[in-house]
């Protein structure tokens, strides 16, 4: 039976095993990179931040709270690193970051055919709404994990998701 991320992280914290770390990396790298690319709008910066996140996990695994989701912890570290980059390097505004969706690999042909339509609709959402949509549908976080990550109630997450999807439907209907 494969170990879940929390158990893997606990094992890595106690053993320091490179094999366990490698498995943690393999399971989470792509989702984290996709999230940071969306957040920053810059795939090179996303690579650097993603690498730094895993470096921090490798060096300081004891900071992980085993009662929390590993993915939420990784995303939180990444978001904090991204905020530091903004402070120190004056990156372009957050509202432009949704443009990076067009650089993401899309595997489903149906979505691929309508990517531009969806992209335009996503660009019209507020940052808060884009963020919950990405976390829920691109990174498959649960409502509870999103709530934990955003440090807000599950009701707030559900509300943001509801209004984001409503706005997306309206935008797509207008464009069609």
C-alpha positions in Angstrom: 0.0 0.0 0.0 1.5 3.3 -1.0 2.1 5.8 1.8 0.2 9.1 1.7 2.1 12.4 1.7 1.8 13.0 5.4 3.3 9.6 6.3 6.0 10.1 3.7 6.9 13.5 5.2 7.0 12.0 8.7 9.3 9.2 7.5 11.5 11.7 5.7 11.6 13.9 8.8 12.7 11.0 11.0 15.0 9.2 8.5 16.3 11.9 6.1 16.1 9.3 3.4 16.8 10.7 -0.1 14.6 8.0 -1.6 11.6 9.1 0.5 12.3 12.8 -0.4 12.5 11.8 -4.1 9.1 10.3 -3.9 7.7 13.4 -2.2 9.2 15.5 -5.0 7.9 13.3 -7.7 4.4 13.4 -6.3 4.2 17.1 -5.8 6.6 18.9 -8.2 4.3 19.2 -11.2 1.3 20.6 -9.2 3.6 23.0 -7.3 5.3 24.2 -10.5 1.9 24.8 -12.2 0.7 26.7 -9.2 3.8 29.0 -9.0 3.7 29.5 -12.8 0.2 30.7 -12.5 1.0 32.8 -9.5 4.0 34.5 -10.9 3.3 34.5 -14.7 6.9 33.6 -15.2 8.0 30.0 -15.8 11.7 30.7 -15.1 10.8 32.3 -11.8 8.4 29.4 -11.1 11.3 26.9 -11.6 13.5 28.8 -9.2 10.8 29.1 -6.6 9.7 25.4 -6.9 13.4 24.4 -6.5 13.7 26.6 -3.5 10.6 25.2 -1.9 11.9 21.6 -2.2 15.3 22.7 -1.0 13.6 24.2 2.1 11.6 21.0 2.6 14.9 19.0 2.4 16.8 21.2 4.8 14.0 21.8 7.3 11.5 18.9 7.2 10.8 19.4 11.0 8.8 22.6 10.1 6.1 20.4 8.6 3.0 20.0 10.7 1.8 16.3 10.3 -1.7 17.4 11.1 -1.8 19.5 8.0 -1.8 18.7 4.3 1.7 18.5 2.7 0.4 20.1 -0.5 -1.0 23.0 1.4 2.3 23.4 3.2 4.2 23.4 -0.1 1.9 25.9 -1.7 2.2 28.2 1.4 6.0 28.1 1.2 5.8 28.8 -2.5 3.4 31.7 -2.1 5.6 33.2 0.6 8.7 32.9 -1.6 6.8 34.5 -4.4 5.8 37.4 -2.2 9.4 37.9 -1.2 10.3 38.0 -4.9 7.7 40.7 -5.4 9.1 42.7 -2.6 12.7 42.5 -3.7 12.4 42.5 -7.5 9.2 44.5 -8.3 7.6 41.8 -10.5 4.6 42.7 -12.7 1.3 42.9 -11.0 -0.6 39.9 -9.8 -3.5 40.6 -12.1 -1.4 39.7 -15.1 -0.4 36.3 -13.8 -3.4 34.5 -15.2 -1.7 34.9 -18.7 0.6 32.0 -17.7 -2.2 29.5 -18.0 -1.6 29.5 -21.7 1.9 28.1 -21.1 0.6 25.1 -19.1 0.5 21.7 -20.6 -3.1 20.6 -21.2 -3.8 17.0 -21.7 -7.5 16.9 -22.3 -8.4 17.6 -26.0 -11.8 19.1 -25.1 -10.3 21.6 -22.7 -7.5 22.3 -25.2 -10.0 23.3 -27.9 -11.7 25.8 -25.6 -8.5 27.0 -23.8 -8.6 30.5 -25.3 -12.2 30.9 -24.4 -11.6 29.8 -20.8 -8.4 31.8 -20.6 -10.3 35.0 -21.5 -12.9 34.3 -18.9 -10.3 33.5 -16.2 -8.5 36.8 -17.0 -11.7 38.6 -16.0 -11.9 37.1 -12.6 -10.5 38.7 -9.5 -7.3 37.3 -8.0 -9.2 35.7 -5.1 -11.6 34.0 -7.5 -8.8 32.8 -9.9 -6.8 31.5 -6.9 -9.6 29.3 -5.6 -10.4 28.0 -9.1 -6.8 27.0 -9.7 -6.4 25.4 -6.3 -9.6 23.4 -6.6 -9.6 22.3 -10.3 -5.9 22.5 -11.3 -4.3 21.3 -8.1 -7.2 19.2 -6.8 -7.2 20.6 -3.3 -10.3 19.9 -1.1 -12.3 22.8 0.3 -10.7 22.1 3.7 -7.2 22.3 2.2 -8.0 25.5 0.4 -9.4 26.9 3.6 -6.3 26.0 5.4 -4.1 27.4 2.7 -6.0 30.7 2.5 -6.5 30.9 6.2 -10.2 31.5 5.9 -13.4 29.6 6.6 -14.6 26.8 4.4 -17.7 28.9 3.9 -15.6 31.7 2.4 -13.9 29.2 0.1 -17.2 27.8 -1.0 -18.6 31.3 -1.6 -15.6 32.4 -3.6 -15.7 29.2 -5.7 -19.5 29.6 -6.3 -19.2 33.2 -7.5 -16.0 32.4 -9.5 -17.7 29.6 -11.4 -20.9 31.7 -11.9 -18.8 34.5 -13.3 -16.9 32.1 -15.5 -20.1 30.7 -16.9 -21.4 34.2 -17.6 -18.2 35.2 -19.4 -18.1 32.0 -21.5 -21.7 32.4 -22.4 -21.1 36.0 -23.5 -18.1 35.0 -25.6 -19.8 32.1 -27.3 
